[in-house]
Amino acid sequence: MIIDKRTASDLMPDGFQTLPARDSGVVRRYGYADMEVLLHKDPRPVSDSTVVVLTHAASVYWKGRLIFAASLEREDLRVMAPLLGMSLKELQADYGIRGFLADPKIVLYGNGEKESLGAFLGSDDDDAVFRFLLSLVDDSFDAGADFEPLEG
């Protein structure tokens, strides 16, 4: 997903309920060109009405507007089961897992769209995941800039 910050539409919570909430779980802040990049660990989504758990996310703001987000999302089978009218055990069997959370998926938000890149097969080490998310930001904007740590 290629983003032009000058023409990118704002990402609005009513359109994308699984976006990371701005100040939730922020562990690092970076300047990137003239944008602000927030890295989140276990952020809450902007909506409480979702079956998705966010484990990690990067959100990009330009002039105070959210224009891009990349996240690792896992479906919560405990929430999904009653909505689907299935038992938790049935749903676990369908997903081929014993736990409550489905395998993580990489999801990008930008240009008014949501795009799934499929399963995340990388390490669950926080630093490795954040490097991966920053690489997605860099690939999406191609700003030719470095990520500069910001205070606060």
C-alpha positions in Angstrom: 0.0 0.0 0.0 1.5 3.3 -1.1 0.4 6.4 0.7 0.7 10.0 -0.4 0.3 12.0 2.8 -0.9 15.1 0.9 -3.9 13.2 -0.6 -4.5 10.5 2.0 -7.9 10.6 3.6 -8.2 10.6 7.3 -8.8 7.2 8.9 -12.0 7.5 10.9 -13.1 5.2 13.7 -16.6 4.8 12.3 -15.1 3.3 9.2 -12.4 1.2 10.8 -13.3 -0.1 14.2 -10.1 -2.0 14.7 -7.7 1.0 14.4 -5.5 1.4 17.4 -6.7 4.2 19.8 -4.3 7.1 19.6 -2.9 7.1 23.1 -3.4 3.4 24.0 -0.4 1.2 24.6 2.1 3.7 23.1 5.6 2.5 23.9 7.6 4.6 21.4 7.2 7.7 19.3 9.2 8.6 16.2 9.5 11.5 13.8 9.6 10.4 10.2 10.0 13.2 7.7 7.3 15.6 8.9 5.0 12.8 10.3 4.6 11.3 13.8 4.8 7.5 14.1 3.4 5.8 17.3 4.3 2.3 18.1 1.7 0.5 20.3 1.8 -2.7 22.3 -1.6 -4.2 23.2 -3.5 -1.1 22.3 -7.3 -1.1 22.6 -9.1 -0.7 19.3 -11.1 2.5 18.8 -14.3 0.6 19.1 -15.4 -1.7 21.9 -17.6 -3.6 19.4 -15.0 -5.8 17.8 -13.9 -9.4 17.8 -10.3 -8.5 17.2 -7.4 -8.1 19.7 -4.5 -5.9 18.6 -1.1 -7.1 19.8 1.1 -4.5 18.1 0.5 -1.5 15.9 2.1 1.5 14.2 0.0 4.6 13.5 1.1 7.5 11.4 -0.1 11.0 11.9 0.4 14.0 9.6 -0.7 17.4 10.7 -2.6 15.7 13.6 -4.6 13.4 11.2 -4.3 9.7 11.3 -3.5 8.7 7.7 -2.0 5.2 8.1 -1.9 2.3 10.5 -0.3 -1.2 10.4 -1.2 -3.8 13.0 -1.1 -7.4 14.1 -4.6 -8.5 14.7 -5.9 -11.7 16.3 -9.6 -12.8 16.3 -10.9 -13.5 19.8 -12.8 -16.8 19.6 -14.4 -16.2 22.9 -16.2 -13.2 21.5 -16.9 -14.7 18.1 -18.5 -18.0 19.3 -21.7 -16.5 20.7 -22.0 -14.1 17.8 -21.8 -17.1 15.3 -24.1 -19.3 17.4 -21.3 -21.8 17.9 -19.6 -23.3 20.9 -16.1 -22.2 21.6 -14.8 -25.8 21.1 -16.4 -25.9 17.7 -14.8 -22.7 16.7 -11.4 -23.8 18.1 -11.7 -27.0 16.0 -12.6 -24.9 12.9 -9.5 -22.7 13.5 -7.3 -25.6 14.4 -6.2 -24.1 17.7 -6.6 -24.8 21.4 -6.3 -21.2 22.7 -8.7 -18.4 22.5 -6.9 -16.2 20.0 -6.5 -16.9 16.3 -3.0 -16.6 14.7 -1.9 -13.0 14.1 -2.6 -11.3 10.7 -0.9 -8.3 9.3 -3.4 -5.5 8.5 -2.8 -2.1 6.8 -5.1 0.9 6.8 -4.6 3.8 4.4 -6.1 5.6 1.5 -9.6 4.9 2.9 -9.0 1.2 2.7 -8.2 -1.8 4.9 -5.9 -4.4 3.4 -4.9 -7.8 4.9 -1.4 -9.0 4.1 -2.1 -12.5 5.6 -0.6 -14.4 8.4 2.3 -12.9 10.4 5.0 -15.6 10.6 7.7 -13.5 12.3 9.1 -13.5 15.8 6.8 -12.4 18.6 9.7 -10.5 20.2 8.5 -6.9 20.7 11.6 -5.3 19.1 11.4 -7.6 16.1 7.7 -6.9 15.6 8.3 -3.1 15.9 11.1 -3.3 13.4 8.7 -5.1 11.0 6.0 -2.5 11.5 8.4 0.4 10.9 9.5 -1.3 7.7 5.8 -1.4 6.6 5.6 2.3 7.4 8.8 3.0 5.4 7.6 0.9 2.4 4.2 2.6 2.4 5.6 6.2 2.4 9.0 5.9 0.9 9.9 9.2 2.4 13.7 8.7 2.3 13.9 9.6 6.0 15.1 8.0 9.2 13.0 7.3 12.2 14.0 9.8 14.9 13.0 9.1 18.5 10.7 11.7 20.0 10.3 12.4 23.7 7.0 11.6 25.5 
